[in-house]
Structure formats: C-alpha cells, structure tokens
Amino acid sequence: MKAFEASVIVQQGDVRVVGVPFAPGTEVEVTISPKRKNAAEFAESWQRVTAEPRKSLGADSISDADIQKELNDFRAGQ
C-alpha cells in the first residue's frame, strides 16, 4: 500500500490535507502526531522513554550496542 505524508498546522482543532493521491471514495487511515523537530530531539525523547523501563527491569546496565547486537543476531537466526 502506498503511503502519503503531509505536514500541516492545526487550525482551531481542524486539520485539512489537500492533494492526497487517492481516488474519491477510497477509505484511508489517518494518524496524527506532533511533528518532531529533528533527529536529536527524537533521540533525546527515546532515551527518556526507555530510561524508566530499563531501571525497573534492572536492565540499566545494558547498552544500546548490546541491544542492537541481540536484534541483529535474532534477525540472522542465531
């Protein structure tokens, strides 16, 4: 399925997306989320979100590199 992304400004609680590449009558899914400013902001938010679960699971000593290696091994069937 092809996807279409657009950035718009909310006006009084309304969002209007113009020029979508779908035929009239096509049922579409719509997801709205605040636009991230940049990759650094996303990385900072991700670190905040994952910090608490890591602490509560006793996993705060596991590095991102360890997690990436485990993912790569899993994907490789190891």
N, C-alpha and C positions, 0 to 999 in steps of 0.2 A: 504494500500500500504506500502510495506516495504521501509525504507529509508536507505541510505548508507552515512556515513560521513567520510571525509578524510581531513587531513591537508597536504598541500603541499607548497612548496616555489615557488613563481613566478620566472621564468627564462626568461629574455628578453621579457616580455609581454605574455609568454605562460604558460599554466598550463596543466599538464598531470596527469591524475588519473589512476593508474594501479590497476588491480584486482577487478574491480567492480562486484557485484554479480548479474548481469543482462545478459540475453541471447543476443547474437549478433542480431542486428536489433531492439532491444527494444528501444522505444522512451522514453527519460528521460528528466526531467527538471534539470537545473543546476543553482545554485545560488552561487555567490562568494562574500565573505565579508572578511574583515581583521579579523584575529583571535584575540579574546580578551585574554589578559594575565591571568586574574584571576577574581574571583567574586568581589573583592573590586574595581577593575578598572571598571567593568561593573556598579556597584552601583554608583560610582562617576560620570560616564558618564550619567547615567539615571537621577541623581539629577540635573546635568547641563541642560539636555534636557527639563526636566519638570519644572524647576525654572521659566523660562520666561513665559510660558503659565499660570502658577499659578498666577504670578504677574499681567498679563494683564487681567485676569478674576476676579481679586480680591479674588482669592482663596488661597493666600499665607498663610492664617491662618489655612487652612485645613491640618490636619496631615495625615501621611501615615496610621496610625491606623484608623482614621475616614474613609478614602477611603477603606481600607480593610474591615471594618465593613459593609459599604454600599454594597460592592461587595458580601460579604457573605450573607447579608440579601436579596439581589436581587436573588442570586442563590438559596436561600431557599424559594423563592416565597413570600417574605414579602414585 
